[in-house]
Amino acid sequence: MTIEELKIDDFELIQTLSQEKILAKGSFIDINLPPEQIIQEFQALSQARPKLRSLGIYSIISLRNVYIRLNHESCLKIVDQYIHGIGWHDLQYICFFDIQPSSIYIHIVFNRVTPLSKVIDIKCVGATWQQYEVLRQSCSMIIDNPINNQYLQRQCCNCCSN
């Protein structure tokens, strides 16, 4: 698993992600709005701090070689637990999924300005070991749950009792 974080100067990335990925979730935003309007909502919140240059943070979480099938709902749980675990649940964000057979890519665009007009320091960009630990725990809670535990299995040739 990897976490990549980049500072972004505008929210146009949302338009690109909305064309290429599955829109999964948002916070402090109506994800049913057209992408252009979502971008406007992000920009409007950022205007509370007009001198800000880097308006957002773009996080890419890569879960590779996943040995169980994680559905959309399981991925949402991982994202929720991760965002709460790193303390960014009070930020406006929008999340996109790219779910492939053995890999999951989670794309999150965060607004650095909170709804209370506070700002997340850009110095925090770059995943720390604590973030990796939160992500590991978030994944473990979902993967280790028997309800979600649908291991990818090979087709049996009926030569055994499996």
Buried (B, 14 or more C-beta within 10 A) or exposed (E): EEBEBEBBEEBBBBBEBBEEBBBBBBBBBEBEEEBEEBBEBBBEBBEBBEEBEEBBBBBBBBBEEBEBBBEEEBBBBBBBBBBEBBEBEBBBBBBBBBBEEEEBBBBBBBBBBBEEEEEBEEEBBEBEEEBEEBBEEBBEEBBEEEEBEEEEEEEEEEEEEE
